Amino acid sequence: MRKYATEFIGTFFLVFTIVATVTAGAPLAPLAIGGVLAAMVFAGGHVSGAHYNPAVTVAVWLRGRLTTRDVAPYMAAQILGALVAALVGRVVVGTAPAAAFHATGRHLASAFLAELVVTFALAYVVLNVATSKDHPNNSFYGLVIGFTVMAGAVGVGRVSGGVFNPAVAFGASAAGLISWSMLWLYLVANLAAGALAAVAFRALNPGDLEVPLPVEEVGPERASRSLPMPGVKKARTA
């Protein structure tokens, strides 16, 4: 339960910051969002891996650093944290957001592509800085992940809403920042991007796929075997 509680807390503060800054029209919203994500990643990475994003959870799972039984609970905790944050954020800010983001026609295709590309970048960065054997116990992973989200928000925020995260899509929709009719786009584009990032990581890092099975899950008699299964080292992410 510690892992799921950590995912709830981290996603809560990410979405709370999004709702508060975007609703208030804060000019430095991307910086605040990237900053709080970096802080929450550093805070929760040692407990849950600090995904705070179902797309990242998919990427880490397909990469082989998360057990299958943890996938659904991680996503549930992330989405619940986002929905609670949307409610609290609206109460705190106290003002109604501008018109909900909505895209149609060619703009819809552009939004889909933007979400796919930036979410791929985010998940790809996470896998390389937080799960690679070449970066054990590094001190920069949180900043890199936060800067990736900040860059994406600045670059394509006006095109797609700058979601890059299915949990954020639920929270932003509940807060009235984006239209519920856009939810499918974020779910498909973000989750597909996470899966593609895992494929890319595995293709580019063939020597980083064999990890030991956790002792607590398989028992000491099998723990020394090296299999392409989730390992003891958890991914630190978004």
Phi, psi and omega in degrees: 000335179300320180296315184290323177296321178295319178296321177298311184296312182297317179292324177303309184289329175296310182288323176302316179295320178299309182298315183294314184286319182289318179298321180279353181070032181296127182294336181257028181305313180302322180293318179295319181293313177297323180293316181290327177296315178301316181297316180291328177294314177297323183290321187250359184301324183283348181260305186245350189095348175053059177286300180059023188195116179302329179294321177291321177301317177298316181297314181293322178295311181291332176290335177104025180238021175213134180289149181301323182292343180270346187299305182297314178298323177300311182296320179297316179296320179295313182292320178297317178300321180294318181292319178295320179297323179298317179294311181295320180298318178295322179294317183292313182290319174075004177239153179283140179290166175294181181307137181298141180296132180211139181230146178220164174057225182298325179297326179295317179296320179296319179296317180299313181295319179298315179295321180296313184293311184289322178294324174301313179301316181298309182295322179296318177297314180303312182298322184280323182268340186244348179234351182289141177291344180278352179234054181289132175054037179285164184250007186249354189302318182296317180295318181298317180294315178298318179294327178296316178294318179299316179297319179295319180296319179291319185287314186232014180304321180285341181275314187241353187095349177063050184273296177060022189192115180302325178294318176298324179299318177295313181295315180295324177293316179296330180274355179085014181278328176229156182286140176301334180292346179269354187302319182301322182299313181292320180298312183290308184296315184291314181293322177296320179296320178299318179295318179295323178297321178295319178298315180297317180298314182295324179290323184271348181230060184298338180271006184239037184245344182264117181226152180288147176286144178297134181300320185291344183261330187240351181091155184297333183291338181247354188295334182280349180286141180257116183226156178283064181232167179304137184253185182294319181289123179268154179281140172262129182214198164257000000 
